[in-house]
Amino acid sequence: MIKAVQAGIAAVFGDIPVAFWLAVAAIAGGILWHRDAVEDARQSARLQLRADIEAEARKTGRQADAATRSVLNCAGNWNRSIGRCEP
């Protein structure tokens, strides 16, 4: 049975040793594993970057809201050059 399989492989691929095909399969498996690992790392980095951007946007939005309230609550004149309310 094994001789028949080896004969069939030899007929298709010639007299290339089985160890060569095992090495090719191992290298191909390693390349596929590496590609998947890189894609997982990229996806993780994208998610982390998005979370960081959203956190910064929430923080900046709160700061902008506070600044807007300061300007709107100014009873005098808002001096834009120094960023303060002057009576």
C-alpha distance (Angstrom), angle and dihedral (degrees) to the residues before:
residue distance angle dihedral
M1 . . .
I2 3.81 . .
K3 3.78 89.8 .
A4 3.81 89.5 53.7
V5 3.81 91.8 51.6
Q6 3.78 90.9 47.0
A7 3.79 89.8 48.4
G8 3.81 90.7 50.4
I9 3.79 92.0 49.4
A10 3.79 90.7 46.5
A11 3.81 89.9 51.0
V12 3.81 92.0 53.4
F13 3.81 101.9 35.5
G14 3.77 102.9 21.2
D15 3.78 123.9 -128.4
I16 3.80 96.5 -30.5
P17 3.82 110.1 143.1
V18 3.79 120.4 -113.1
A19 3.82 90.0 -122.5
F20 3.80 88.2 64.6
W21 3.81 91.7 55.1
L22 3.79 90.8 46.2
A23 3.80 88.7 52.8
V24 3.81 90.5 48.4
A25 3.81 90.4 50.0
A26 3.83 91.4 48.4
I27 3.80 92.0 49.6
A28 3.81 91.9 46.8
G29 3.81 89.9 49.0
G30 3.79 90.3 49.7
I31 3.80 91.8 50.3
L32 3.80 91.9 49.4
W33 3.81 91.5 47.5
H34 3.82 90.9 49.3
R35 3.80 91.9 48.7
D36 3.81 90.9 51.4
A37 3.81 91.9 46.7
V38 3.80 91.5 50.6
E39 3.81 91.5 48.2
D40 3.83 90.9 49.4
A41 3.81 90.0 50.2
R42 3.81 91.2 49.2
Q43 3.79 91.6 49.4
S44 3.80 91.1 48.3
A45 3.81 91.0 49.3
R46 3.82 90.9 48.6
L47 3.80 91.1 51.9
Q48 3.81 92.2 47.1
L49 3.80 91.7 47.9
R50 3.78 91.0 49.3
A51 3.81 91.2 49.7
D52 3.81 90.3 49.2
I53 3.81 91.7 49.4
E54 3.79 92.4 48.4
A55 3.81 91.6 48.1
E56 3.79 90.7 50.3
A57 3.81 90.6 47.1
R58 3.80 90.7 52.8
K59 3.80 90.5 48.5
T60 3.81 93.4 45.7
G61 3.79 90.7 44.9
R62 3.80 90.7 55.8
Q63 3.80 90.2 48.6
A64 3.79 90.6 49.0
D65 3.80 90.9 49.2
A66 3.80 90.8 51.3
A67 3.81 91.1 48.7
T68 3.80 91.3 48.8
R69 3.80 91.1 51.0
S70 3.81 90.0 49.8
V71 3.79 91.2 53.7
L72 3.79 94.1 44.8
N73 3.82 93.0 46.8
C74 3.80 92.7 51.3
A75 3.82 108.0 120.0
G76 3.82 93.1 -168.9
N77 3.79 130.0 35.1
W78 3.77 121.3 -47.0
N79 3.78 110.0 -128.8
R80 3.80 104.5 -149.5
S81 3.78 95.4 -170.5
I82 3.80 93.6 61.6
G83 3.82 97.3 23.8
R84 3.79 96.9 -126.1
C85 3.74 140.3 112.8
E86 3.80 114.3 -108.7
P87 3.81 120.0 -161.4
